[in-house]
Amino acid sequence: MTHRERLKKVFKCEKIDRMPIRIWGVSPIFQTEKFKPLCELVVKYDLESIEFWGPKQEEKPSLPYRIEIEEKVIEREQRKEIIKKTKTPKGDLIEIFRTNLDGSPGRVIKHFIEDIKDAEKYLSLPDINELPKIDSYFEFEEKIGERALILVSIDEAMYTVHRLMGSETFSYFLYDHRDILHKMIEREFKKIERYVKYILSKKIGDGFGYVGPELCIPPLASLKDFREFVFDYDKKIVDLVHNENKLVWVHCHGDMAPVLKDFIEMGVDCLNPVEPPPVSKITLKQMKEISNGKMCLEGGIEDGYFDILPPEKMKEVVEKIIDEGKPDGGFILSPTSSPGTWSKLLPKHIENYRIFVETAVNLREY
């Protein structure tokens, strides 16, 4: 089997020759210097890869409103702030992102939407009516060939709105402004629906992939919230995709105990990253029993293990997860996050990735 064939089949929980192994965020095709030791592992051991495509910046239509961007470097604190001002008919929306100069992850210290007035500003923005060009896809696919599965990256409606306001304000809106929240999410859903229909009409990609539902599951939100603000919107997208015999990959961190059956009902083909206890209240083995060939599971190896585990313990953990996830297929072994959580890979990270890969490769054949 080619890598692409193997991944298509595992997404459908069909019989395959070996358990796929992936280092999420590390590509054998688009290699980076930062992850060079991990790229070498992927190439050496012929690991699987899922490549995500989206239009290049120059292929995207111009916005029908202005965004002003200002950067402030604070040398004495070795950080910088990126200030974005979105000009709306009802006034400016402002976001401030603070990041460190060493390349480590930053954070938003002021979100675009902080109250109902900001929400009204957002809702006053004119719609983007143009669709992007897709010329770059064909070069992308030619470069990849059968080496990887190709997914088209799409937004998720709830998550797009959540990014504008953050978890705290989002929680207030869940209690005080559910009607406005629906208006914002519906607006984003229509953009996504239009884009997905457009991509489907072009007959490109093996499927679609998106992230974000984790921000509307317990304990951040209730199951009612998840059904109302995630499930009811996302299922329409999944159905559209399946009507054209394409695949759906969804990334959702957190405890899958309360929502796993919902993702199966939604029709998700592959759920990532299925974190083990204590993050989830159910084991991978239990998740496999519940999914029962109806949805592929990807992940299982907690990202933090690469930081904290000694090499011999890393081997034990990988063997245990494979023992739970591999039987009867429908499983892709992967870390629960990309290595991008670190500004620089340390020797302990590289050694634990090596053990993860070599242990898994020895056990991957069916």
N, C-alpha and C positions, 0 to 999 in steps of 0.2 A: 504493500500500500504506500502511496505517497503521503506526505504529512497532511496535505489538504484533504485527501480522501479519508484518512484516519480520523481527523477532527470532525469532518462532516458526519461520519458514522457515529462517533462517540456522543456528539450533540443529540443524535436521535436514539441513543442507547442501543445501538445495533452492535453486532459482534465485530470485534477488531483483533488484530494480531498482537498488539501490545498496549499496555497502559500508557497514554500520553503523559509526558512530563514537560512542564513549562516553567521558566523563570519569568514571571510576569514583569513586563517593562524592559526586558532584555531581548533585543532582536539580533538574529544571526545575519540579517540582511541590511539593516540600518544601524550599524555598530557605532558605539560612542566610546571615546577614550575613557570617560569616567567609569564605565562598566566593563572595561576591556577584559579583566580576568574572568568575568562571568560570561561575556560573549564567547570567550575561548572555550569555556565549558559547554555552552550550547552547541557550538560547532563540533567540538571533539566528540561529544556523545550523541550528536544528531537528535537533539531535543526538539520538541514541537514549538511552534510559534503561532500566535494570533496577531495579525497586523491590522491596525485600525487606520482607515482612510477618511479624510475629510478634505473639502476644497481648500486650495491654497488661498492665502490672504488676497492675492490679486484676482482670484476667481470669484470672490464674494462681492455682492452688489454694494454700492455705496449706501450708507445710512441716510435716511431722510431727516436726520437731526444731527447736531454737532456734539462731539465729545472732546473736551479740552483735557490734556494730560500734562501734569507738571511733576518733575522729579526734584526732590530735595535730598542731598547727600549730607549726612551729619558725621563728619570724619572722626570727631573725638569719641563717638559712640559706635563707630564702625557699622553704621546702618544707613538706610535711605528710606524715604517715604515717597510713594507714588500717589498723587492726588488726581482723581478723575472727576470731571464735572460734566454731567450729561444735561444738555440744554433742552428743557421741555417747555411746552406752551404755558405751563402753570408754574414755572420756576426751575431752578437748578436742583439736580440730585447729585450729591457729593459722596464719593467713597475715598477712604484713605487706607492704603496698604503699606504696612511696615515690614521691611525685610533686612536681613543681615548681609553685609558685604562679602562674607565668606561662602555664600552660596547655600547656606542652610535654609530650611523652610521659613517663610514669613507668615504674617497673619493680617487680616483686616482689622483695623482698630476703629473704623467708622464705616458703617454700611450705607448704601444708597437710600434704603428705606428704613426709617426709624419710627414713623407714626402714620396715622391715617392720611395726613396731608401729603406726605411723600408718596403714599400709595396712589393717591389721586393724580399726582404729577406723573408717575409712571404710566398710569392708564391714559393719560392725555397724549402720550407719544404717538406719532403717526406710524402706521403699519409699514413694513417693508414688503413691497409687492413683487420685486424682482427675485428670481431664483439664481443660484450660483452656476457658474460654468463647471463642467466636470472633466475637462480635457486631461487634467493631471491624473485622473484615475487610471487611464489606459496605460500610461507609462508606469504607474505604480504596480498594476497587475502584471505587466510584462516582466518587471524586475523580480517579482515574487514567484510567479509561476506556480508550481505545485509545492513549494517549500513551506507555505503557511496558509492558514485560513484567513480570508479577507472579510473584515466587518466594516461597515460604514458607521462612523461615530455619529450618534444623534444625542440631542439633549433630552432631558426628562422634565416634564412640565412643572411638577412640584419643586424639583431641585433648582430649576432655573429661577423660580420666585424666591426660594429659600436663600440662594446665593446673594440676592439683593438685600436681604434683611438679617440673616443670621438666625441661630436657633432661639435666642431669647425673644426677639421681636416676633418671630414666627409663632412661638408658643402663645404669646399674648393675642395674636391675630386668631389663633385657633379657638380662643375663648370669646374674644370681643368683636371680631370682624370676619366671621366665616364667610359672609356673603361677598365681601371685598376680596378675600383670599380666593374664592372660587372665580371671581371675575379675572383676577390676575393669572391664575393657573389656566383658565379656559383660553385666555389670550395666547399664552405660550403653547398650549396644546394645539391650537389651530395652526400655529407656525410649524410645529413639528409634524403634524399630520400632513400638511401641504408639502413639506420637504420630503417626507417618506414616500408619498404618492409619486412625487417627481422622480426620486431615485428608482423606485420600483418600475416606473415607466421606461427607464433607461436600461433596465436589465443588467445592472452591475452589482458586484459584490456577492458574497455567499450569505450575507445576512446583515444584521444591525446590532450594535452594542451601545449600552448606555449605563450611566452610574447615577446614584442619588437617592434611591428609596430608603436607605438607611436613616435618613434624617427625618423620616415620618413613620418610625416603628417604635414600639415600646423599648426603653422607657421615655424617649423624647416625646412620643405622641401615643395616643390610644389606638387600639385595633380599629375602632370606628373611624378615626382620623385616617389611618392607613387605607382602609377600604374606600373612603370618600374622596381623599385627595391624591392617592396613588393608584390603587387598583382600578377604579372606575375610568380613569383616563388612560393608563398604560395598557389596559386590556384591549382597548380600541386600536392602539398602535400594533400590538402583538397580532391581533386578528388580521389587520391589513397585511402585515408581513407574511403570515402563514398562508393567506389567500394566494400569494405568489410563490409559495413553496420555498421561502427563504427562512433563515434561522434568526433566533433572538438570544443574545447573551446579556445578562444583567449582573451588575456588581452591586452587592449590598452587604456591608459590614454589619456586625451586631448579632444578637441572639435570634436565631432562626426558629426557635421553638414555637413562638406565636404566629409566625407568618409563612412558614415553609409551605403549608398546604395552599395558601393564597397564591404563592408564586406558581405552584403546579397548576392551580385552577386558571390562573392568568394565561398559562400556555408557554411560559418561559422555557426555552430549550436547554440553556445552561446557566446555572446560578453560581456566582463567584462571590466571596471566597470561602464560604462555609467554614467558619472558624470553630475550633474545638472548645470544650469547656476550659476555663471558666467563662469565656466570652459568651458561648451558647450554653443553654441549659440542657441540650441534648448532644449526644456524641455523633460523630460522622456515621457510625454504624446504624444508629437510630434514624439519621437523616436518609440513609440509603434505603432502609426498610420502608420509610414513609413515601419516598419518591418512587420506589419500586418500578424502575424502568420508564417512568413518565417524564423525568427531567434529569439531565446530566448535572453532576455536581463537580465544581472545580475549586481546588484550594487545599485546605486541611493543615498546612504547615504555618503556624503562627509567625508573623513577621518578627516579633520580639525574640523568638528562639535564636535567631542568628546573632543577637546581641548577648544573650544571657547564658546560653547552654554551653557546657564543655563539649568537645568533639564526640566523646563516647556517648553522652546523653543524646546528642543530636541524632546519632545513628539509631538509637532505640526509638526515639519519637517518630522518625521517618518510617521505620519498620512497622510500628503500631498503626500509623495512619494508612499505610498501604494495605495492611491486613484488614482494616475496616472498610476502605474505599474501593479497592481493586476488584473484589469478587463480583462476577456477573456484569462487569463493565459499567458504562455510564459514569465514569469518573476520570478526571484529569488531575494529576498531582501537581500542586503549585504552592508557592508561598502566598500568604494572604494579602500581600502588598508588594509593590515594586521596591527595588533597593533605593529609590529616591528619597526615602525618609532620612538618609544620612548624606551630609554634604561631601563626605569622603569615605570610601570603603576602607575599613581597617583590616589588618591581617586576620583577626578573629572572624570577621564577616566572611572573608574569602575562603578561609578554611572550613567554616560551617556550610557554606554553599557547596564546596567541593564534596563534603561528606554527604550532604543532601542529595546531590546529583549521583554520585557513585553508588550510594546505597540503593537509590531508586532504580538506576539502570540495571543493577544486578537482579532486580525483582520485577522488571516491567513486562516480561514475556507472558502471554497467556498460554 
